[in-house]
Amino acid sequence: MQKIEAVNDFVVKFANINGSGSASANELFARAILRMGVPVSPRNIFPSNIQGLPTWFEVRVTEHGYLGRRGGVDMMVTMNPQTWDQDLREIDPGGYLFYDSSKPMPRARFRDDIHVIGMPITELCNAAYSDSRERQLFKNILYIGALTDLLGIDPAEIEKLFGEQYKGKEKLFDANVRALNLGREYAREHLKPIALKVERRDRVGDQIFVDGNSAAALGCVYGGATVCAWYPITPSSSVAEAFMRFTQKLRVDPVSGQHRYAVLQAEDELASIGMVIGAGWNGARSFTATSGPGISLMTEFIGLAYFAEIPAVVINVQRGGPSTGMPTRTQQADVLACAYASHGDTRHVLLFPEDPYECFEMSAQALDLAERLQTPIFVMSDLDIGMNQRLCRPFAWDDTREYDRGKVMTREALDAGADFGRYLDVDGDGIPYRTYPGTHPTKGGYFTRGSTKNAYAGYSETGADYVYNMQRLLRKFETAKSLVPLPVLTAARYPARFAAVFYGSTSPAMHEALDALADQGIYINALRIRAFPFQNEIAEFIAAHSKVFVLEQNLDGQLTTLLINEAGVNPASVIRILHYDGTPITARFITQEIAERVSRINVRPLREGMVA
């Protein structure tokens, strides 16, 4: 039988039951390898209930630094009998099954092409612990102990993590170390060595390990946000929670002790975006965090902010839909909903971060854009980025950076006789001047309205006034092209006939797939889109290639629809590669799909009259 052999390049997947405490133990496993200087990419795949249903935790060990999902499993640690058959199917031939052998399993339940490692975990726990809760929790630490021995993970790194987790709680620290050593000792005495190994390296460097939701929250702090209004919804709730933690440290006056922030949990999503809009109208930088169902409920107020031209930031951590959909699964399913949120003719600015670093960067940038453009800005994260820890560049901030407050008419300008029209375009870029409430006792006031108006904010149903404002909003959207992040090109090593367009959390798997395709002689020029509206360079890039693969994590090809509708892309040149089962897209999926499509294109017979 073949045997998978690998050093610092394999995937371990844990199959557990939700509520068993396994996620904390599995994260310890990932962090210990990281502290040995080997990059890891963990992903928690969990159900939307509190406990009882199956949950998985996948850890990719990747010395090469690939942080996307690879696809396939080299070792499955299966602790859930309910998912046994499904878990076994995922193991690559020659891989390893690690399971609790306290209860005998019939031979027919195993595969002949994998290596089986049985450890009587329940039996060992029952012998060592009398408390039922301890028996459950320490099962997880026992198998982590065994894996440290089998894979060559330094147990001292686990113990350091215990020390940090249970600082000042010696009994808990000692109990966990005991369980870890119990698992190690059993493995050393009873289990045979395997061919998957972790060896110390220095491949992590100065990268940080953080989740996208925390990064987005910190970006909002550094970007000047002082108001967060939200309603809890998976997977975005931790954005507001992290913002609260950060502001308690960074938004409290050191002298007076006065809090210089407001975090409000509203009664629902519509109320939360209403609070954000009210704060934005008053001149505060404000944001909300939500997901797809929240966007659906917010659209009426989003339309108000768009037409009344009030700054607001929405951090949308996307999940599976429609309706309740898959609350704890990832998708890129809200692109069209956010691009055209609200009834009538609306177009909104979208930013597409690829990792926690860009969640930090783009959340701060969104606050600038919202005030510069006087409109709602959407940061389109998703569950894969938002709720999973990932290695990324250290966050950077220039302390001399000044916030872009946009066009604000001052009291001095009003006193000097400036012609203030709240919706008057004086510069030709579609963006009017605004005033903050209370700027002047007699000048610069206006009535904020969601109904039609003239350039001076006066109520008007005159067709010419309506057309003026709608055309001006289009000019503003055109101006946004020069302000949003530019796309990023990854050029092939050799001249490429084909191209690929992708965005957001697809990025890490895409970059690995580009290398794998090049190894097969398939060279792809790839463009990562980072924002909507689309710059002209995107349409030019697509037009320069005979076929362009557009990779998305949704069923409808929503970005493709935007490219065709908004960038004038020829539909005949586009081939959609769609992944939408709720799990993050894998490098293997991308490689196989593109290779198969290229093969079909290359063997397509010539039609009559065509010349080869």
Buried (B, 14 or more C-beta within 10 A) or exposed (E): EEEBEBBBBBBBBBBBBBBBBBBEBBBBBBBBBBBBBBBBBBBBBBBBEEEEBBBBBBBBBBBEBBBBBBBBBBBBBBBBBEBBEEBBEBBBEBBBBBBBBBEEBEEEEBEEEBBBBBBBBBEBBBEBBEEEEBBBBBBBBBBBBBBBBBBBBBBEBBBBBBEEEBEEEEEEBEBBBBBBBBBBBBBEEEBEEBBBBBEBEEBBEEBBBBBBBBBBBBBBBBBBBBBBBBBBBBBBBBBBBBBBBBBEEEBEEEEEEEEEBBBBBBEEBBBBBBBBBBBBBEBBBBBBBBBBBBBBBBBBBBBBBBBBBBBBBBBBBBBBBEEEBBBBBBBBBBBBBBBBBBEEEBBBBBBBBBBBBBBBBBBBBBBBBBBBBBBBBBBBBBBBBBBBBBBBBEBEEEEEEEEBBBBBBBBEBBEEEBEBBBBBBBEEBBBBBBBBEEBBEEBBBBEBBBEBBBBBBBEBEEEEBBEBBEEBBEBBBEBBBEBBBEBEEBEBEEEBBBBBBBBBBBBBBBBBBBEBBBEEEBBBBBBBBBBBBBBEEBBEBBBEBEBBBBBBBBEBBBBBBBBBEBBEBEEEBBBBBBBBBBBBBBBBBBBBBBBEBBEEEEEEEEEEEEEE
